[in-house]
């Protein structure tokens, strides 16, 4: 599942190509992948592209939103059109731009067997593909989408709170600190990769109970969370075994080249303190840490 940096990378790239285009028609190829009434979006112009935690929002004229949740294997492919004659447009594979879980659909013929929803624009086509059918597309009023229960239950994003607010949110829990960081109702947008690396930066053991941090540890952890998220966005996200998200120009994210602990089991700690990165399962997720410097 993508984390905040991966979805933000997709948003930034889509924001360069979608605004100003009109949605002529929406084709639903898999009912399970679509919610709402497509007629609300047809004929509407794209105003902008936003994000709420891990959900991508395409703003349309008339206070209508398209919400897209990638889940595990969702992807978006925007295919521009070139004028073949005065009457017809044909897709240009050369100009295709993509984002999401990387598969052969990025370069293959579309729609494919994994295409679930097609947005026919006045110039080009946007495809929502999803192998495992966990992702979804929703069309509804901006008000109704932003007031969906699961969105309302999201905690604030790290970028929207202060260090003091972060401490209040985190310190009230007696659960392991890593689980608290990944709890979207406490703080939204942080997933497994960035939680692992932020804890290493702050020298905090993932098993440490959240209410037992002392002194400046909350402040240092807050700074570390912001730091790894910003770095993730700067490098276009991570392309790893469970975070295969690439940006819309087809370039793989490079954050995996800067992992601190994630996916580094058995390797030496980057602090050169003699520690070897260990892996264990916490909350059903692979958890990585250095037993020497993370206490």
Secondary structure by P-SEA (a helix, b strand, c coil): cccaaaaaaaaaaaaaccccccccccccccccccccccccccccccccccccccbbbbbbcccbbbbbbbccccbbbbbbbccccccbbbbbccccccccccccccccccccccccbbbbcccbbbbbbbcccccccccccaaaaaacccccccccccccccaaaaaaacccccccaaaaaaccccccccccaaaaaaaaaacccccccccccccaaaaaaaaaaaaaaaaaaaacccccccccccccccccccccccccccccccccccccccccbbbbbcccbbbbbbccccc
